[in-house]
């Protein structure tokens, strides 16, 4: 069977697993483990604490360091309230396009790597190839965060990673991080006629938001020289403020949902340290003058590291040679790439399909995009083969 036909068949199987982030991905992982194991891969499954989600690492080639990671997330976004023309979990082909939830984001890349696995298994490789499938990327890169923690403990660590998010096979060498938080305020309820006897959680939440907005303005002045991002600085925004029950009741509880998209780890630390200090040194003492039980707690919903462009990037050089691409881009959307970069790996994002189709009804991928991805993977196999 031709590689593209095998890829199409595997993609159909993958799409049939409705791996929406809220649900288990274990059936897909078991399917991938069987196929990759049959291709000669050394398969390791990392199950999460719930037992309902798992990552997979399938390694081919020598058991040495310096390996190449090909990584994709197995979860997809929901399809409820979307107007699909056909069953989103059944692959449909029409006019050179393959439709289904996850076709471009990002089961198309996974299918291509799985189709290539038997061919990689037949080669005498100069360095290992690690096919990685992760869970819960769409809700905070939860699986990848656990996976890189495990990889950090390997004696023989990989040195290069290609994250196959949909870029239309363009090379992406940078994106901002995405950090989401919910800050909860516990005050003291009371009658609205005696506000001095209560701790108004909403009022303290507003003061907290005001400080966030001050920090947002400060971030503009911290934009790196020659930043290629749009906008060039780290951004901060408040998505939701909730609290209170009635006009005449001092609210005892409030919450603020906010996000930070940093261009650098330094900006992330700057904001988190500054807002934590404000809550600790300014807000909490005032609240606890009235109620010792008053509190401010920030919950981390997700912290996804950005991918920072670097001058010396082996992954960029290799993928550029394989695809013929000149230069590399930065993008607005986030990926798991920064987590691998934090391990000291050389990383790029490059995969089939367009991000414009992701998360939409009638999501699709062009068959020509899958073919281009297979060309890149075949070129990589040739480059790693000792017989070349």
C-alpha positions in Angstrom: 0.0 0.0 0.0 1.3 3.4 -0.9 2.3 5.6 2.0 -0.5 8.2 1.3 -3.1 5.4 1.2 -1.8 4.0 4.5 -1.9 7.4 6.0 -5.5 8.0 4.8 -6.6 4.6 6.3 -4.9 5.3 9.7 -6.4 8.8 9.8 -9.8 7.3 9.3 -9.2 5.0 12.3 -7.9 7.9 14.4 -10.9 10.2 13.6 -13.2 7.4 14.7 -11.9 7.7 18.2 -13.9 10.7 19.7 -11.0 11.9 21.8 -12.5 15.2 23.0 -10.4 16.5 25.8 -13.1 15.9 28.5 -13.1 12.2 27.5 -10.6 9.3 27.7 -8.0 8.8 24.9 -7.1 5.3 26.0 -8.6 3.5 23.1 -6.6 5.6 20.6 -3.5 5.1 22.6 -4.0 1.3 22.6 -4.6 1.4 18.8 -1.4 3.4 18.3 0.6 1.2 20.6 -0.4 -1.9 18.7 0.5 -0.5 15.3 3.7 1.1 16.4 4.8 -2.0 18.4 4.1 -4.1 15.3 6.5 -1.7 13.4 9.3 -2.6 15.8 9.0 0.4 18.1 9.8 0.2 21.8 6.4 1.5 23.2 6.0 3.2 26.6 2.6 4.4 27.9 2.4 7.0 30.6 -1.0 7.0 32.3 -2.2 10.0 34.3 -3.4 9.9 37.9 -7.0 9.4 36.8 -6.2 6.3 34.8 -8.4 7.7 31.9 -5.7 9.5 29.9 -2.3 8.6 28.7 0.7 9.7 26.7 2.6 7.4 24.4 6.3 7.3 23.4 7.2 4.9 20.6 11.0 4.7 20.0 12.7 3.4 16.9 16.4 3.1 16.2 19.4 2.9 18.6 18.9 3.4 22.4 21.1 6.4 22.5 20.8 10.1 23.2 20.4 12.8 20.5 17.1 11.5 19.2 14.5 13.2 17.1 11.0 13.7 18.6 7.9 13.7 16.3 5.1 14.9 18.6 1.4 15.4 18.2 -1.6 15.7 20.6 -4.3 13.1 20.6 -7.2 15.2 21.9 -9.6 17.3 19.9 -12.1 20.1 20.7 -15.8 19.4 21.1 -18.3 19.4 18.2 -21.4 20.4 20.1 -23.4 23.4 18.7 -21.4 23.1 15.4 -23.2 22.6 12.1 -21.3 19.7 10.5 -22.3 18.4 7.0 -21.4 14.8 8.0 -20.5 12.8 11.1 -17.5 14.6 12.6 -16.1 11.3 13.8 -16.2 9.5 10.4 -13.6 10.4 7.8 -15.2 11.8 4.6 -13.3 12.5 1.4 -14.4 15.1 -1.1 -12.4 16.8 -3.9 -9.0 16.2 -2.4 -10.0 17.1 1.1 -10.5 14.8 4.1 -13.1 16.0 6.6 -13.5 15.1 10.3 -12.8 16.4 13.7 -9.0 16.4 14.2 -8.0 15.9 10.6 -5.8 19.0 10.7 -5.5 19.5 14.4 -3.7 17.2 14.6 -4.4 13.6 13.8 -3.2 14.1 10.2 0.4 14.5 11.4 0.0 11.6 13.7 -1.4 9.4 10.9 1.6 10.3 8.7 4.2 9.5 11.4 2.4 6.2 12.1 2.4 5.3 8.4 6.2 6.0 8.3 7.0 3.9 11.4 7.4 0.6 9.6 9.8 2.2 7.1 11.8 3.8 10.0 11.8 0.4 11.7 13.4 -1.2 8.7 16.3 1.2 8.6 19.5 1.2 10.5 19.1 4.7 12.0 22.0 6.8 13.2 19.9 8.4 16.0 16.6 7.3 17.5 13.2 8.6 16.5 10.6 9.0 19.2 7.0 9.3 18.1 5.1 11.0 21.0 1.4 11.3 21.4 0.1 13.4 24.2 -3.2 14.0 25.9 -5.1 17.2 26.8 -3.2 19.8 24.8 -6.4 21.7 24.1 -7.0 22.3 27.8 -3.5 23.4 28.9 -0.9 21.0 27.4 -1.4 18.8 30.5 -0.1 15.6 28.9 3.0 17.2 27.4 3.9 18.8 30.7 3.9 15.4 32.4 5.8 13.8 29.4 8.6 16.3 29.4 9.0 15.8 33.2 9.6 12.1 32.5 11.9 12.8 29.5 14.0 15.1 31.8 14.9 12.0 33.8 16.0 9.9 30.8 19.7 9.0 30.8 19.7 9.4 27.0 17.7 12.5 26.1 16.5 13.5 22.6 18.0 16.7 21.2 15.5 17.7 18.5 11.8 18.0 18.2 9.3 18.6 15.4 5.8 19.5 16.7 3.3 18.7 13.9 0.7 21.4 14.5 -0.9 22.6 11.3 1.3 25.2 9.7 0.7 24.2 6.0 4.2 22.7 6.2 5.8 26.1 6.9 8.5 26.3 9.6 7.4 28.0 12.8 10.2 28.9 15.2 8.4 31.1 17.7 5.1 31.7 19.5 4.0 33.3 22.7 3.2 31.4 25.8 -0.4 31.1 27.1 -0.9 31.2 30.9 -4.4 31.1 32.4 -5.4 31.8 36.0 -8.4 32.1 38.2 -7.9 34.3 41.3 -10.5 33.7 44.1 -11.3 36.3 46.8 -12.8 35.3 50.1 -14.2 38.2 52.0 -16.9 38.6 54.7 -20.5 39.1 53.9 -22.7 41.6 55.6 -25.6 44.1 55.3 -25.0 46.7 52.6 -25.9 49.5 55.2 -22.7 48.8 57.1 -20.0 48.2 54.5 -17.2 49.0 57.0 -18.1 45.8 58.9 -17.6 43.5 55.9 -14.9 42.6 53.5 -16.2 43.3 50.0 -14.7 40.6 47.8 -15.8 42.3 44.6 -14.1 45.6 45.6 -10.8 43.8 46.3 -11.2 41.9 43.0 -11.6 45.2 41.2 -8.5 46.6 42.8 -6.6 43.4 41.8 -7.8 43.9 38.2 -6.7 47.5 38.2 -3.2 46.4 39.2 -3.3 43.8 36.4 -4.2 46.6 33.9 -1.2 48.7 35.2 1.1 45.7 34.6 -0.4 45.3 31.1 0.7 48.8 30.3 4.2 48.2 31.7 4.5 45.1 29.5 4.4 47.3 26.4 7.6 49.0 27.5 9.3 45.6 27.9 8.8 44.5 24.2 12.1 42.9 22.9 14.0 44.9 20.3 13.1 43.7 16.8 10.2 41.5 18.2 8.4 39.7 15.3 5.2 39.1 17.3 2.0 41.0 16.8 1.7 42.9 19.0 5.4 42.8 19.9 4.9 42.8 23.6 3.4 40.3 26.1 -0.3 40.7 26.4 -2.6 40.5 29.5 -6.3 40.5 29.6 -9.2 39.8 32.0 -11.8 37.4 30.7 -14.3 37.3 33.5 -15.0 38.9 36.9 -17.8 37.4 39.0 -19.2 38.0 42.5 -22.0 39.2 44.6 -25.6 38.1 45.1 -27.7 41.3 45.6 -27.6 45.1 45.6 -27.7 45.3 49.4 -25.4 42.4 50.4 -21.7 42.9 50.9 -20.2 40.1 48.6 -18.2 37.5 50.4 -16.8 35.8 47.3 -15.5 36.9 43.9 -13.3 35.5 41.2 -11.3 36.9 38.3 -10.3 34.8 35.2 -7.3 36.3 33.5 -4.6 35.3 31.0 -1.1 36.3 30.1 0.6 35.6 26.8 4.3 36.3 27.4 6.9 36.7 24.8 9.5 35.5 27.3 9.9 33.7 30.6 11.1 37.0 32.1 7.8 38.7 31.4 5.9 35.7 32.9 8.0 36.0 36.1 7.6 39.8 36.1 3.8 39.7 36.1 3.3 36.8 38.4 5.7 38.1 41.0 4.3 41.6 40.8 0.7 40.6 41.2 1.4 38.1 43.9 3.3 40.8 45.9 0.4 43.2 45.5 -2.1 40.7 46.8 0.2 39.7 49.7 1.5 43.1 50.8 -1.4 45.5 50.0 -4.8 43.7 49.6 -4.6 40.9 52.1 -3.5 43.0 55.1 -6.4 45.3 54.6 -8.9 42.5 54.2 -7.6 40.7 57.3 -7.9 43.8 59.5 -11.6 43.0 59.4 -11.7 39.2 58.9 -8.8 36.9 59.8 -10.4 34.3 57.4 -10.2 36.6 54.3 -8.0 35.2 51.6 -6.8 35.5 48.0 -5.9 32.3 46.2 -4.8 32.1 42.5 -5.4 28.8 40.7 -3.2 27.9 37.7 -5.6 26.7 35.0 -2.8 26.2 32.5 0.8 27.4 31.9 2.0 26.8 28.4 5.5 27.9 27.7 6.2 30.0 24.6 8.6 29.0 21.9 11.4 31.5 21.7 13.2 32.0 18.4 17.0 31.2 18.8 19.9 31.8 16.4 21.3 28.3 16.6 18.4 25.8 15.8 19.3 22.4 14.4 15.6 21.5 14.0 15.1 24.6 11.8 18.2 23.8 9.7 17.1 20.2 9.2 13.4 20.9 8.4 14.4 23.7 6.1 16.6 21.4 4.1 13.9 18.7 4.0 11.1 21.1 2.9 13.0 23.6 0.9 11.5 26.4 3.1 13.4 29.7 3.2 13.1 31.3 6.6 10.8 30.6 9.5 7.7 32.3 11.0 6.3 33.2 14.3 2.6 32.6 15.0 -0.1 33.7 17.4 -1.4 30.3 18.5 0.3 28.2 21.1 1.7 24.7 21.0 3.5 22.2 23.2 6.8 23.2 21.5 8.0 25.5 24.3 7.9 22.6 26.8 10.3 20.6 24.8 12.5 23.7 24.3 12.8 24.1 28.1 14.5 20.7 28.1 17.3 22.2 26.0 16.0 20.7 22.8 16.1 22.3 19.4 12.5 22.7 18.3 10.3 23.8 15.5 6.6 23.5 14.7 5.9 22.1 11.2 2.9 20.1 10.1 0.2 19.5 7.5 -3.0 21.4 7.3 -4.1 25.0 8.1 -4.8 26.4 11.5 -7.6 28.3 9.8 -9.5 25.0 9.7 -8.9 24.0 13.3 -11.8 23.9 15.8 -14.3 24.7 13.1 -17.2 22.6 11.8 -16.3 20.6 8.7 -12.7 20.7 9.7 -10.5 19.3 6.9 -7.0 18.6 5.6 -5.9 18.7 2.0 -4.5 15.3 0.9 -1.7 17.3 -0.8 -0.7 18.5 2.7 -0.4 15.0 4.0 1.7 14.1 0.9 4.0 17.0 1.7 4.3 15.9 5.3 5.2 12.3 4.1 7.8 13.8 1.8 9.4 15.5 4.8 9.3 12.4 6.9 10.8 10.3 4.1 13.5 12.8 3.7 14.2 12.7 7.5 14.3 8.9 7.3 16.9 9.1 4.5 18.9 11.6 6.5 19.0 9.4 9.6 19.7 6.2 7.7 23.3 4.9 8.1 23.0 3.5 4.5 22.8 6.8 2.8 
